[in-house]
Amino acid sequence: MDEQSQILTSFQRKLLLKHIKNERRAEYRRRIEIMLLADAGKSQAQVCEELGCCQKTARQWIEMARKGKAHLWHESPIGRPHTVNDAYLQRLRELVSHNPRDYGYPFKRWTAGWLSKHLTDETGIEISDRHINRLLKEMGLSTRSPDAKEVTNQAESKEKALKIALYDLQPPASSEASDLLLINPIEVSP
């Protein structure tokens, strides 16, 4: 390290000095400035005072420089996370209507988790699988195949058709068991 350098290597310092000149976004320039000031020996409080940034921001980027990750100044997103837009919803609708194998996956049907991963790779918008399921429900879609829905509906219909017959009811043997009623169900065919 340079004699004047506190936490950055000479390569990191040169890289940051080069990028601060060319960086158009003020938020990225501020990150670089924080690391350069900390490298020059300024405390977190001094950095905040000089740049007018909050303690949390200064602490985060000083720590990145200390960990040797100064080169990652441009990789962390700035501001609030991206929100789902119409293009995202249209792409989600399109993916659900196609087989995942069309996109190189080895499985036959989408899950919310895989839809989330695939869309994050495509759009950069990262949302949870639970949110994917909410969006699908709002659009009237599902990751379950129509066959699975039919099987579920048939099972529910069969359960409704079952009847229970009671037999062999016996009075309780003692006064303590007077609240108990024993029932032995059997299945009766319709």
C-alpha positions, 0 to 999 in steps of 0.5 A: 500500500502507499504510505498515504493510503490507509485501506486501499491498495494502490491499484484500487485507489487508481481505479477509483480515481479513474472512475470518479472522473467518468461517473455521471451518477452522483450516487456512484460518485459519492460511494467512490468519494467515501472510500477515497476519503476513508483511505486518506485517513478521514473518520466516518464522522468527517466523511459524513460532514464533508460529503453531507451523507448519512452515517449508514452510507458512509459506514457501508462504503468504508467497510467495503473498502476495508474488506477489499471490495472497493471495486464493487462500488457500481454493483450494489443497486441504488434506491428502492428495489425495482417494482413489477411493471406491465412488461414483467407481468406479460412475461410472467403470463407468457412463461406460465403458458409454456413448458419450462423445457422450452427454456432449457429446464429439465422439469415439466411444469413451473414452480413459483420459485423457478419462475422467480429465478428465471424472471430475475435473470431476465429482468433484474427484478427480484421478487419472492415466490410467494409474490409470484403466486399472488400475481398469478392468482390475480391474473387467474393463473396457476403453476399447477397443471389443469390435470392436477386441478382435475384430480383434486376436484375429483378427489373432493367430489369423492369425499363429498359422496362418502357417507358415514354410518354409525353402528355398535353404539354402547352406553358409557361404562362409568360416570366419568366417561359419560361425555364420550361417545364412541363412533366407528365409521364405515364406508357405504357405497352409493 
